[in-house]
Amino acid sequence: MPKPISRTFAALLLASSPLLLSACSESNAQEADRFAKVEIKAEPLADGIAVLFGAGGNIGVSYGPDGTVLIDDQFAPLTAKIQNAVKDLGASPVKYLINTHWHWDHTGGNENLGQTGVLIMAQDHVRDRLIKGNDTVPPAAPEALPVITYHDEIKLHLNGDEIRVQHMKHAHTDGDSIVFWQKANVVHMGDLFFNKVTLPYIDLSSGGNARGVLAAAEKVLTMVDDDTKIIPGHGPMANKADLVAYRDMMKSVIAAVEKAQGEGKSLQQVQAMKPAAQWDVNPDAFIKGDAFVEAVYKSLQKPDHAEDHAH
């Protein structure tokens, strides 16, 4: 993960990163024990489509006569469990993998799957960031890298559906994609949408911006209806009403912070106003109110990429 804005978030993701596991054998043993306790639970969503919950980002699965498509892959120590969960669905082994963004709780299994010949796809910036790494994440192994990348979108015609993968720029990161099954009416939003478990994490160091998170929610709301099943990056399954509430929260906090900035208020003064207080209700959330407000405040200090957010 990039340099965190929350100690809790850092502990959650870095402590479970397979890259950190190699730091020392004692840490390796402790983390292996923690991952040994993780269960991968499947929830069918439509004919040939399911979601897998475990540790890290939620995983989408499409399976059928054209092969199995995985959306994100959590952490490397969980690959075998994920493969078994796919098998339990009655699906063939994973053939394709789409990364919604580059963070290691969504791409940690890339190398394992790449070594088995899985075809990995992602937005251009995902490959770039995996190649470079950062202060806390070393460069990814060649087998972990997407071999097919796209700038704006790509369409897959598999298992009787059209899967539209669309880039949402400068949002959670600069490489986020949504994955929409047109016929089944299911969409995976990656970390563009945290449903009920935490306030949003906006990775400014990876090109993220609060404006883009709001724009992405607005864009997806034009694509869904009351029957759409929405897979968030983290949290339980959602529907349009949940995404509307998320959009409204983003809009409210951004407006409050923008108004305060216009009045010359400092970050500390804006944080003291608690503009996210009514949504900051989960004591176990890995992004709390002050961290979220800081990300919004700093987002609004950056150039507006509104022309790039959505298509």
C-alpha positions as CSV (number, residue, x, y, z in Angstrom):
1,M,0.0,0.0,0.0
2,P,1.1,3.6,-0.5
3,K,2.1,5.7,2.5
4,P,-1.0,5.6,4.7
5,I,-3.0,8.4,6.1
6,S,-4.2,6.3,9.0
7,R,-2.2,4.1,11.4
8,T,-5.0,1.7,11.6
9,F,-5.3,1.4,7.9
10,A,-1.6,0.9,7.6
11,A,-1.7,-1.8,10.2
12,L,-4.5,-3.6,8.5
13,L,-3.1,-3.6,5.1
14,L,0.7,-3.5,5.5
15,A,0.7,-6.1,8.3
16,S,-1.2,-8.4,5.9
17,S,0.9,-7.7,2.8
18,P,2.7,-10.7,1.4
19,L,5.6,-8.3,0.8
20,L,6.0,-7.5,4.4
21,L,5.7,-11.2,5.3
22,S,9.2,-11.7,3.8
23,A,10.7,-9.2,6.2
24,C,11.4,-11.7,8.9
25,S,10.6,-15.4,9.7
26,E,8.8,-14.5,12.9
27,S,6.5,-12.1,11.2
28,N,6.0,-14.6,8.5
29,A,4.9,-17.3,10.9
30,Q,2.5,-14.9,12.7
31,E,0.9,-13.7,9.5
32,A,0.7,-17.3,8.1
33,D,-1.3,-18.2,11.2
34,R,-3.6,-15.2,10.7
35,F,-4.3,-16.0,7.1
36,A,-4.9,-19.6,8.1
37,K,-7.9,-18.5,10.0
38,V,-9.4,-16.5,7.1
39,E,-12.5,-18.1,5.4
40,I,-13.4,-17.3,1.9
41,K,-17.2,-17.1,1.7
42,A,-19.1,-17.0,-1.6
43,E,-22.4,-15.3,-2.3
44,P,-24.1,-16.1,-5.6
45,L,-25.5,-12.9,-7.3
46,A,-26.8,-14.1,-10.7
47,D,-26.4,-17.1,-13.0
48,G,-22.6,-17.6,-13.3
49,I,-21.7,-14.6,-11.2
50,A,-20.7,-14.5,-7.5
51,V,-18.8,-12.4,-4.9
52,L,-16.2,-13.8,-2.6
53,F,-15.6,-12.2,0.8
54,G,-12.4,-12.9,2.8
55,A,-9.6,-10.6,3.8
56,G,-8.9,-7.6,1.7
57,G,-11.0,-6.4,-1.2
58,N,-14.2,-8.1,-2.3
59,I,-13.7,-10.5,-5.2
60,G,-16.1,-10.7,-8.2
61,V,-16.3,-14.0,-10.1
62,S,-17.8,-14.7,-13.6
63,Y,-17.8,-18.3,-14.7
64,G,-19.2,-20.3,-17.5
65,P,-18.3,-22.0,-20.8
66,D,-15.8,-19.3,-21.8
67,G,-13.8,-19.6,-18.6
68,T,-13.6,-18.0,-15.1
69,V,-13.0,-14.3,-14.7
70,L,-11.8,-13.0,-11.3
71,I,-12.1,-9.4,-10.3
72,D,-9.3,-8.7,-7.8
73,D,-7.5,-11.4,-5.7
74,Q,-6.8,-10.2,-2.2
75,F,-3.5,-11.4,-0.6
76,A,-1.0,-14.0,-1.8
77,P,-1.4,-16.4,1.2
78,L,-5.1,-16.7,0.3
79,T,-4.7,-17.8,-3.3
80,A,-5.3,-21.5,-2.7
81,K,-8.4,-20.7,-0.6
82,I,-9.7,-18.5,-3.4
83,Q,-9.1,-21.1,-6.0
84,N,-11.0,-23.7,-3.8
85,A,-13.9,-21.3,-3.4
86,V,-14.0,-20.9,-7.2
87,K,-14.0,-24.6,-7.6
88,D,-16.8,-24.9,-5.1
89,L,-19.0,-22.7,-7.3
90,G,-18.7,-25.3,-10.0
91,A,-16.4,-23.1,-12.0
92,S,-13.3,-24.0,-14.0
93,P,-9.9,-22.7,-12.8
94,V,-9.3,-19.0,-13.1
95,K,-8.5,-18.0,-16.7
96,Y,-8.7,-14.2,-16.6
97,L,-8.1,-11.6,-13.9
98,I,-9.1,-7.9,-13.8
99,N,-7.5,-5.6,-11.1
100,T,-9.8,-2.7,-10.1
101,H,-6.7,-0.8,-8.9
102,W,-3.2,-1.4,-7.8
103,H,-3.4,-1.7,-4.0
104,W,-2.1,-4.9,-2.5
105,D,-5.3,-6.0,-0.8
106,H,-6.6,-6.3,-4.3
107,T,-3.6,-7.5,-6.3
108,G,-1.6,-9.5,-3.7
109,G,-2.5,-12.8,-5.5
110,N,-1.5,-11.6,-8.9
111,E,1.9,-13.3,-8.9
112,N,0.5,-16.7,-7.9
113,L,-2.2,-16.5,-10.5
114,G,0.1,-15.1,-13.2
115,Q,2.4,-18.1,-12.6
116,T,-0.5,-20.4,-13.5
117,G,-1.0,-18.7,-16.9
118,V,-3.9,-16.4,-15.8
119,L,-4.3,-13.5,-18.2
120,I,-4.2,-10.3,-16.1
121,M,-5.9,-7.0,-17.2
122,A,-5.9,-3.6,-15.7
123,Q,-5.9,0.1,-16.4
124,D,-2.6,1.6,-17.6
125,H,-1.7,3.2,-14.3
126,V,-2.2,0.0,-12.4
127,R,0.7,-1.7,-14.3
128,D,2.8,1.4,-14.0
129,R,2.4,1.6,-10.2
130,L,3.0,-2.1,-9.8
131,I,6.2,-1.9,-11.7
132,K,7.5,1.1,-9.7
133,G,6.2,0.3,-6.2
134,N,6.7,3.0,-3.6
135,D,8.3,3.6,-0.2
136,T,6.4,0.7,1.4
137,V,5.8,-1.7,-1.5
138,P,8.6,-3.0,-3.7
139,P,8.2,-3.4,-7.4
140,A,6.0,-6.3,-8.3
141,A,7.3,-9.5,-9.9
142,P,6.9,-9.8,-13.7
143,E,4.3,-12.5,-13.2
144,A,2.1,-10.2,-11.2
145,L,1.9,-7.5,-13.9
146,P,-1.2,-7.0,-16.1
147,V,-0.3,-8.1,-19.7
148,I,-3.4,-6.3,-21.2
149,T,-3.9,-2.7,-20.2
150,Y,-6.3,0.0,-21.4
151,H,-6.6,3.8,-21.0
152,D,-10.4,4.3,-20.9
153,E,-12.2,1.0,-21.1
154,I,-12.3,-2.5,-22.4
155,K,-15.2,-4.8,-23.2
156,L,-15.1,-8.6,-22.6
157,H,-17.7,-10.8,-24.3
158,L,-17.6,-13.9,-22.1
159,N,-20.1,-16.3,-20.5
160,G,-23.1,-14.9,-22.3
161,D,-22.6,-11.4,-21.1
162,E,-20.9,-8.2,-22.1
163,I,-18.5,-7.1,-19.3
164,R,-17.7,-3.4,-19.5
165,V,-14.6,-2.4,-17.7
166,Q,-14.4,1.4,-17.4
167,H,-11.7,3.7,-16.0
168,M,-12.8,6.3,-13.4
169,K,-9.9,8.8,-13.2
170,H,-8.4,10.5,-10.1
171,A,-10.7,8.9,-7.6
172,H,-9.6,6.4,-5.0
173,T,-6.4,6.2,-7.1
174,D,-5.6,7.3,-10.6
175,G,-6.2,3.8,-12.0
176,D,-9.6,2.7,-10.7
177,S,-12.0,0.8,-12.8
178,I,-15.6,-0.4,-12.4
179,V,-16.6,-3.7,-13.9
180,F,-20.2,-3.9,-15.1
181,W,-22.0,-7.1,-16.3
182,Q,-24.6,-5.6,-18.7
183,K,-27.0,-8.5,-18.9
184,A,-26.7,-9.7,-15.3
185,N,-27.0,-6.1,-14.0
186,V,-24.1,-6.5,-11.6
187,V,-21.3,-3.9,-11.0
188,H,-18.1,-4.2,-9.1
189,M,-16.9,-0.8,-8.0
190,G,-13.6,-1.6,-6.3
191,D,-12.5,0.9,-3.7
192,L,-14.5,3.6,-5.4
193,F,-17.2,2.5,-2.9
194,F,-16.7,1.5,0.7
195,N,-20.1,0.2,1.9
196,K,-20.8,0.9,5.6
197,V,-17.5,-0.3,7.1
198,T,-15.4,2.8,6.9
199,L,-15.3,6.3,5.6
200,P,-13.6,6.5,2.1
201,Y,-9.9,6.0,1.8
202,I,-8.6,8.4,-0.9
203,D,-5.0,7.6,-1.8
204,L,-3.6,11.1,-2.7
205,S,-0.2,9.7,-3.2
206,S,-1.5,7.4,-6.0
207,G,-3.3,10.2,-7.8
208,G,-6.6,9.9,-5.9
209,N,-8.9,12.8,-5.3
210,A,-12.2,13.3,-3.5
211,R,-13.8,15.0,-6.5
212,G,-13.1,11.9,-8.5
213,V,-14.8,9.6,-5.9
214,L,-17.9,11.8,-6.1
215,A,-17.8,11.9,-9.9
216,A,-17.4,8.1,-10.1
217,A,-20.5,7.6,-7.8
218,E,-22.4,10.0,-9.9
219,K,-21.4,8.2,-13.1
220,V,-22.3,4.7,-11.8
221,L,-25.7,6.0,-10.6
222,T,-26.5,6.8,-14.3
223,M,-25.8,3.2,-15.2
224,V,-27.7,1.3,-12.5
225,D,-31.3,0.8,-11.4
226,D,-33.1,-0.4,-8.4
227,D,-32.4,-4.0,-9.3
228,T,-28.6,-3.6,-9.8
229,K,-26.4,-5.6,-7.4
230,I,-23.4,-3.5,-6.5
231,I,-20.2,-5.1,-5.2
232,P,-18.2,-2.6,-3.1
233,G,-14.5,-2.8,-2.6
234,H,-15.1,-3.4,1.1
235,G,-18.2,-4.1,3.0
236,P,-21.4,-6.0,2.3
237,M,-23.3,-6.2,-1.0
238,A,-25.1,-3.0,-1.9
239,N,-27.8,-1.5,-4.0
240,K,-28.6,1.8,-5.7
241,A,-30.0,3.3,-2.5
242,D,-26.7,2.5,-0.7
243,L,-24.7,4.2,-3.5
244,V,-27.0,7.2,-3.4
245,A,-26.4,7.6,0.3
246,Y,-22.6,7.3,-0.3
247,R,-22.8,9.9,-3.1
248,D,-24.8,12.2,-0.9
249,M,-22.2,11.8,1.9
250,M,-19.4,12.7,-0.4
251,K,-21.2,15.7,-1.8
252,S,-22.0,17.0,1.7
253,V,-18.5,16.7,3.1
254,I,-16.9,18.1,0.0
255,A,-19.3,21.1,0.0
256,A,-18.6,21.8,3.7
257,V,-14.9,21.6,3.3
258,E,-14.9,23.7,0.2
259,K,-17.0,26.4,1.9
260,A,-14.6,26.4,4.9
261,Q,-11.6,26.7,2.7
262,G,-13.2,29.6,0.9
263,E,-13.5,31.3,4.3
264,G,-9.8,30.8,4.9
265,K,-10.0,28.0,7.5
266,S,-7.0,25.8,8.1
267,L,-7.1,22.0,8.0
268,Q,-7.2,21.8,11.8
269,Q,-10.1,24.3,11.9
270,V,-12.1,22.3,9.3
271,Q,-11.4,19.0,11.2
272,A,-12.7,20.7,14.4
273,M,-16.0,21.4,12.6
274,K,-16.5,17.6,12.2
275,P,-18.2,17.8,8.8
276,A,-18.2,14.0,8.5
277,A,-19.4,13.3,12.0
278,Q,-22.8,11.8,11.1
279,W,-21.1,9.2,9.0
280,D,-18.2,8.5,11.3
281,V,-20.0,5.9,13.4
282,N,-18.0,2.8,13.2
283,P,-15.4,2.6,16.0
284,D,-13.5,-0.1,14.1
285,A,-13.3,1.8,10.8
286,F,-9.9,2.1,9.3
287,I,-10.6,5.6,8.0
288,K,-12.1,7.9,10.7
289,G,-13.5,11.4,10.3
290,D,-10.3,13.5,10.7
291,A,-8.3,11.4,8.2
292,F,-11.2,11.5,5.7
293,V,-11.6,15.3,6.1
294,E,-7.8,15.7,5.6
295,A,-8.0,13.8,2.3
296,V,-10.9,15.9,1.1
297,Y,-9.2,19.2,2.2
298,K,-6.0,18.3,0.4
299,S,-7.9,17.0,-2.7
300,L,-9.6,20.4,-3.0
301,Q,-6.2,22.1,-2.9
302,K,-5.1,20.1,-6.0
303,P,-6.0,21.0,-9.6
304,D,-9.5,20.0,-10.6
305,H,-9.4,17.0,-12.9
306,A,-13.1,17.1,-13.5
307,E,-12.7,16.7,-17.2
308,D,-10.9,13.4,-16.6
309,H,-13.2,11.9,-14.0
310,A,-15.7,10.1,-16.1
311,H,-16.8,9.6,-19.6
